[in-house]
Amino acid sequence: MATSALPLFHLYGDPPDDSAFDFIHIETIASRSSVHDWTIRAHRHRNLFQVLLIDQGGGEMSYETSTAAFTAPAAILIPATTAHGFRFTPRVTDGWVVSFTEDVAGALGDQSGEALARLKAAAAADPVVPLADAPEAKRLAALCADLSEEGAVAREGYRLAMRALLTLIALEVLRLAVSRARSGAVTLTRADPRVEELRRLVDQHFRQQRMIAFYAEKLAMTPDRLNDHVKRATGVTAGHLIRQRVLTEAKRQLVFTTQAIHEIAYDLAFSDPSHFTRFFRKQTGMTPQAFREGRGG
């Protein structure tokens, strides 16, 4: 079987660190990207959420299997496990990359995880948050500079100060995303804890378990009640969420690996490649091969 071309890193170029906890890191965009010819190849982080502040320049990002151009000033939101990469405009692009483990989200003003869930919702709506005017960009840049100084100097109380500054950075980005939502571009809603738990379970089991009954039992609900709950909270059924998770993984493997399509089918626990092809065509309107070829594969 072909190996994946989608590496998993802690920070880019560093091996995964499953023990990372209470981790906040900040660096300039140029410090890492310049040594990689301003190209950050597609990759994932298992347990890091990242916020990029683009102060100068711009470039193109890959986000799962889509691409988007961006230009300064802008913020970019990258949730944990999301496939992403960047081609920055060489020597003119700079700004900050803030990375933090999801446990730190408890410092963002609430213990329920709602702040992190709202950041994820903003990223799902559109990972690129334009900064409409200079004061917004300057305010975020100043907060990032202060965060960098606290981490570098490590004075008494620096961990508390870094958490406070991270909170301010996240709050500022959320305000901008909410402002965009009120303009009608996107809608951000409070995350439903049961739906979030369903998503976590689907992430763990989607290769082996596709039946709603399995997830309903884990959540101590009947399948009908789970479907109704998810439909009210998200507008789609629980079955749709499961199918979309399978589809996302299929797209990743078609774009980021050289696996044969029949190998992907069996890897995703389809009974045979034709079943996988029918599933993929029903969800996307094209065959897996056409999707791969259309993505330059």
CORSUL-V375135 format. One record per helix or strand. SS is the DSSP state (helix for helix, strand for strand). FROM is the first residue (numbers start at 1). LEN is the number of residues. If there is no record, write none. Layout:
ss = [SS,SS]
from = [FROM,FROM]
len = [LEN,LEN]
//
This chain:
ss = [strand,strand,strand,strand,helix,strand,strand,strand,strand,strand,strand,strand,helix,helix,strand,helix,helix,helix,helix,helix,helix,strand,helix,helix,helix]
from = [4,7,15,24,29,39,48,58,66,74,84,94,102,114,128,134,158,193,212,223,238,257,261,273,288]
len = [1,3,1,5,8,7,9,6,6,5,5,8,6,12,3,20,25,13,7,12,19,1,7,12,7]
//
